[in-house]
């Protein structure tokens, strides 16, 4: 497995006391490097504007990259940028692009992007929910247009629904979006009846849901849908905020649940995509859970 990160992703600062803090990525990096001391790491490049414009409007790209400000630019009540945030967002999106290139070239079958800010709430036109550019969407579009793939799946197990990813690809049959998420919970999207052009699969989970119902949602609803889609590349929006310790949600999952699902997604990628899988860090706001779950996720992928 190949690993991508960049120091700029630690410099993004949405403000004092914000849950999407640099310590999140520090926790993941320390845990992963301790668990996989021989893993190859690469510095994430910047995403090109062309790559961003495949999924985002020119107005959004310009607002995030070209707006002059002194210390903080607040995009909404939850989402803010510091002066280092544009570089972090470019590197996070660039990690996904470079990871797709690496797995498509056969350098490694799998890649993990340890980056922030997260991305899956950002729609084509609006940055929101702690997210600036939609890193998974940028990676998926790059796979379509740079590598000519016809079937790419985004499997999203973050506790919050990836409304941005769904919005961007709702009319794009070459990309399937499959998500489990707590409902009700921000952003109050991802209903089972949201089917797009037959390419969306949503499995809402009630507050208090634990391992059994989470695994049922994936084993009996979402994984069969992905299996039938026969993806040529598996992208994972890897958010660990469904863990029982997370302060922003109410699921009661364990690290073992992420290990199980990650192994299932890796096996599916071997059946349909020559093992090609790229995982991108999304949410997770308990540092202890982030450490345990990120390692469990990677162990599952390697199983």
C-alpha positions as CSV (number, residue, x, y, z in Angstrom):
1,X,0.0,0.0,0.0
2,X,1.1,3.5,-0.8
3,X,0.6,6.4,1.6
4,X,0.1,10.1,0.8
5,X,0.1,13.2,3.0
6,X,1.6,16.7,3.1
7,X,2.6,19.1,5.9
8,X,0.3,21.7,4.6
9,X,-2.7,19.6,5.7
10,X,-1.5,20.1,9.3
11,X,-1.5,23.9,8.8
12,X,-5.2,24.3,7.9
13,X,-6.7,26.0,10.9
14,X,-10.5,26.5,11.0
15,X,-10.3,28.2,14.4
16,X,-9.7,27.7,18.1
17,X,-11.9,24.9,19.5
18,X,-13.0,23.6,16.1
19,X,-13.4,19.8,16.0
20,X,-11.8,19.5,12.6
21,X,-8.4,20.4,14.1
22,X,-4.8,19.6,13.1
23,X,-4.5,17.1,16.0
24,X,-6.9,14.8,14.1
25,X,-4.3,14.3,11.3
26,X,-1.5,14.1,13.8
27,X,-3.2,11.2,15.5
28,X,-3.7,9.3,12.3
29,X,-0.2,9.9,11.1
30,X,1.4,8.8,14.4
31,X,-0.8,5.7,14.7
32,X,-0.3,4.6,11.0
33,X,3.4,5.2,11.0
34,X,3.8,3.2,14.2
35,X,1.7,0.3,12.9
36,X,3.3,0.3,9.4
37,X,6.9,1.4,9.9
38,X,8.0,0.3,6.5
39,X,5.2,1.8,4.5
40,X,6.2,4.0,1.5
41,X,5.0,7.6,1.9
42,X,4.8,10.2,-0.8
43,X,4.3,14.0,-0.6
44,X,0.9,14.9,-2.0
45,X,1.1,17.2,-5.0
46,X,-1.2,20.1,-5.6
47,X,-4.4,19.3,-7.6
48,X,-4.6,21.3,-10.9
49,X,-7.4,23.7,-11.5
50,X,-8.5,21.6,-14.4
51,X,-8.9,18.6,-12.0
52,X,-10.9,20.8,-9.5
53,X,-13.1,22.2,-12.3
54,X,-14.3,18.8,-13.4
55,X,-16.4,18.7,-10.2
56,X,-16.5,22.3,-8.9
57,X,-17.7,25.6,-10.4
58,X,-15.2,28.3,-11.3
59,X,-16.8,30.6,-8.7
60,X,-16.1,28.1,-5.9
61,X,-12.6,27.4,-7.0
62,X,-11.9,31.1,-7.3
63,X,-13.4,31.8,-3.9
64,X,-11.3,29.2,-2.1
65,X,-8.0,29.9,-3.9
66,X,-8.1,33.6,-4.9
67,X,-10.0,35.5,-2.2
68,X,-7.6,37.8,-0.3
69,X,-8.0,37.7,3.5
70,X,-5.9,38.5,6.5
71,X,-6.4,35.7,9.1
72,X,-9.7,33.8,8.6
73,X,-12.4,33.5,5.9
74,X,-15.6,32.1,7.3
75,X,-17.6,30.3,4.7
76,X,-20.5,29.3,6.9
77,X,-21.0,28.7,10.6
78,X,-19.1,25.4,10.6
79,X,-16.6,26.0,7.8
80,X,-13.7,28.4,7.9
81,X,-10.3,29.0,6.2
82,X,-7.0,30.2,7.5
83,X,-4.3,31.6,5.3
84,X,-2.8,28.1,5.0
85,X,-6.1,26.5,4.0
86,X,-6.0,26.9,0.2
87,X,-2.7,25.0,0.1
88,X,-4.0,22.3,2.4
89,X,-7.1,21.9,0.2
90,X,-5.0,21.7,-3.0
91,X,-2.7,19.1,-1.4
92,X,-5.7,17.0,-0.1
93,X,-7.3,16.9,-3.5
94,X,-4.0,16.4,-5.2
95,X,-3.4,13.3,-3.0
96,X,-6.5,11.7,-4.4
97,X,-5.4,12.4,-7.9
98,X,-1.9,11.1,-7.4
99,X,-3.2,8.0,-5.6
100,X,-5.5,7.2,-8.5
101,X,-2.6,7.6,-10.9
102,X,-0.4,5.3,-8.9
103,X,-2.9,2.5,-8.6
104,X,-3.9,2.8,-12.2
105,X,-0.2,2.6,-13.2
106,X,0.1,-0.6,-11.2
107,X,2.7,0.9,-8.8
108,X,0.6,-0.3,-5.8
109,X,-2.9,-1.8,-5.8
110,X,-4.0,0.3,-2.8
111,X,-3.3,3.8,-1.5
112,X,-4.4,5.7,1.6
113,X,-4.5,9.5,1.7
114,X,-3.9,10.9,5.2
115,X,-5.1,14.4,4.5
116,X,-7.4,17.2,5.7
117,X,-9.6,19.1,5.3
118,X,-12.2,16.4,4.6
119,X,-14.2,16.7,1.4
120,X,-17.5,14.8,1.1
121,X,-19.9,17.6,2.1
122,X,-18.6,20.0,-0.5
123,X,-21.0,20.2,-3.5
124,X,-20.1,21.4,-6.9
125,X,-20.8,25.0,-5.9
126,X,-20.7,25.2,-2.1
127,X,-18.0,24.4,0.4
128,X,-19.7,23.3,3.7
129,X,-19.6,21.0,6.6
130,X,-15.8,21.5,7.4
131,X,-15.1,20.6,3.7
132,X,-13.4,22.8,1.0
133,X,-12.8,20.8,-2.1
134,X,-14.5,17.4,-2.5
135,X,-11.4,15.2,-2.6
136,X,-13.2,11.9,-3.4
137,X,-15.2,13.5,-6.2
138,X,-12.0,15.1,-7.7
139,X,-10.4,11.6,-7.6
140,X,-13.4,9.9,-9.1
141,X,-13.6,12.5,-12.0
142,X,-9.9,12.1,-12.6
143,X,-10.3,8.4,-12.9
144,X,-13.0,8.9,-15.5
145,X,-11.4,11.6,-17.6
146,X,-7.7,10.8,-17.3
147,X,-7.9,7.0,-17.2
148,X,-11.1,6.4,-19.2
149,X,-12.8,4.3,-16.6
150,X,-16.5,3.6,-17.0
151,X,-17.4,2.4,-13.5
152,X,-16.0,4.0,-10.3
153,X,-17.6,3.6,-6.9
154,X,-17.3,5.9,-3.9
155,X,-18.0,3.8,-0.7
156,X,-18.6,6.2,2.1
157,X,-18.9,5.0,5.7
158,X,-18.5,8.4,7.4
159,X,-21.3,8.9,10.0
160,X,-22.5,12.0,8.1
161,X,-24.0,11.6,4.7
162,X,-21.7,12.8,1.8
163,X,-24.3,15.1,0.4
164,X,-21.6,16.8,-1.8
165,X,-20.5,13.5,-3.4
166,X,-24.1,12.5,-4.0
167,X,-24.9,15.9,-5.5
168,X,-22.0,16.0,-7.8
169,X,-22.6,12.5,-9.3
170,X,-26.4,12.1,-9.0
171,X,-26.7,12.3,-12.8
172,X,-23.4,10.6,-13.7
173,X,-24.0,6.8,-14.3
174,X,-20.3,6.1,-14.5
175,X,-19.9,6.9,-10.7
176,X,-21.8,5.0,-8.1
177,X,-22.1,6.5,-4.6
178,X,-22.9,4.1,-1.7
179,X,-23.2,5.4,1.9
180,X,-24.2,4.4,5.4
181,X,-24.8,7.3,7.7
182,X,-26.7,8.3,10.8
183,X,-30.1,9.8,10.3
184,X,-31.3,12.2,11.5
185,X,-28.0,14.1,11.6
186,X,-26.3,16.8,9.6
187,X,-26.7,17.4,6.6
188,X,-30.1,15.6,6.7
189,X,-29.7,14.0,3.3
190,X,-29.1,10.5,1.9
191,X,-32.6,9.1,1.9
192,X,-33.2,5.5,0.6
193,X,-35.4,7.0,-2.1
194,X,-32.4,9.0,-3.4
195,X,-31.5,6.8,-6.4
196,X,-30.1,9.3,-8.9
197,X,-29.9,7.5,-12.3
198,X,-29.7,4.2,-10.5
199,X,-26.2,5.0,-9.2
200,X,-27.0,6.0,-5.6
201,X,-27.4,3.6,-2.7
202,X,-28.1,5.0,0.8
203,X,-28.5,3.1,4.0
204,X,-29.5,5.5,6.9
205,X,-28.8,4.3,10.4
206,X,-30.7,5.4,13.5
207,X,-28.9,7.0,16.5
208,X,-27.7,4.2,18.7
209,X,-27.0,1.8,15.9
210,X,-24.2,-0.6,16.7
211,X,-22.2,-3.3,14.9
212,X,-25.0,-5.7,14.0
213,X,-27.1,-3.2,12.1
214,X,-24.1,-1.4,10.5
215,X,-22.8,-4.7,9.2
216,X,-26.3,-5.7,8.0
217,X,-26.6,-2.4,6.0
218,X,-23.3,-3.1,4.2
219,X,-23.6,-6.9,3.9
220,X,-27.2,-7.0,2.7
221,X,-27.8,-3.6,1.1
222,X,-24.8,-1.7,0.0
223,X,-22.1,-4.3,-0.9
224,X,-24.5,-6.2,-3.1
225,X,-25.3,-3.0,-5.0
226,X,-21.6,-2.3,-5.5
227,X,-21.0,-5.9,-6.5
228,X,-23.6,-5.6,-9.2
229,X,-22.0,-2.3,-10.4
230,X,-18.7,-4.2,-11.0
231,X,-16.5,-1.1,-10.3
232,X,-13.1,-0.8,-12.1
233,X,-11.9,1.3,-9.2
234,X,-13.0,1.5,-5.5
235,X,-12.7,4.9,-3.7
236,X,-13.4,5.0,0.0
237,X,-14.5,8.1,1.9
238,X,-13.1,6.9,5.2
239,X,-14.7,8.7,8.1
240,X,-14.4,7.2,11.6
241,X,-17.0,9.3,13.4
242,X,-19.4,6.4,13.7
243,X,-17.2,5.1,16.5
244,X,-18.8,5.0,20.0
245,X,-16.3,7.6,21.3
246,X,-17.0,10.2,18.7
247,X,-18.4,13.4,20.2
248,X,-20.4,14.6,17.1
249,X,-22.6,11.6,16.5
250,X,-24.5,8.8,18.1
251,X,-23.5,5.5,16.5
252,X,-21.8,2.9,18.7
253,X,-19.4,1.2,16.3
254,X,-16.0,-0.3,17.2
255,X,-12.7,-0.4,15.4
256,X,-13.4,-4.0,14.5
257,X,-16.4,-2.9,12.4
258,X,-14.2,-0.7,10.2
259,X,-11.7,-3.5,9.9
260,X,-14.5,-5.9,8.7
261,X,-15.9,-3.5,6.2
262,X,-12.5,-2.5,4.9
263,X,-11.7,-6.2,4.3
264,X,-15.0,-6.6,2.4
265,X,-14.3,-3.6,0.2
266,X,-10.7,-4.8,-0.5
267,X,-12.0,-8.3,-1.5
268,X,-14.6,-6.7,-3.7
269,X,-11.9,-4.6,-5.4
270,X,-9.9,-7.7,-6.1
271,X,-12.9,-9.4,-7.8
272,X,-13.8,-6.5,-10.0
273,X,-11.0,-3.8,-10.1
274,X,-7.8,-5.8,-10.1
275,X,-7.5,-4.8,-6.4
276,X,-7.4,-1.1,-7.2
277,X,-8.6,0.9,-4.2
278,X,-7.9,4.4,-2.9
279,X,-9.0,5.5,0.6
280,X,-9.3,9.2,1.6
281,X,-9.6,10.3,5.2
282,X,-12.8,12.1,6.0
283,X,-14.3,12.7,9.5
284,X,-13.6,11.4,13.0
285,X,-13.3,13.7,16.0
286,X,-12.2,11.4,18.8
287,X,-8.4,11.2,18.7
288,X,-8.4,7.8,20.4
289,X,-10.9,6.5,18.0
290,X,-9.0,8.0,15.0
291,X,-5.9,6.2,16.1
292,X,-7.6,2.8,16.6
293,X,-9.9,3.0,13.5
294,X,-7.3,4.2,11.0
295,X,-5.1,1.3,11.8
296,X,-8.0,-1.1,11.8
297,X,-9.1,0.2,8.4
298,X,-5.7,-0.3,6.9
299,X,-5.3,-3.7,8.5
300,X,-8.7,-4.7,6.9
301,X,-7.6,-3.4,3.5
302,X,-4.4,-5.5,3.7
303,X,-6.2,-8.6,4.8
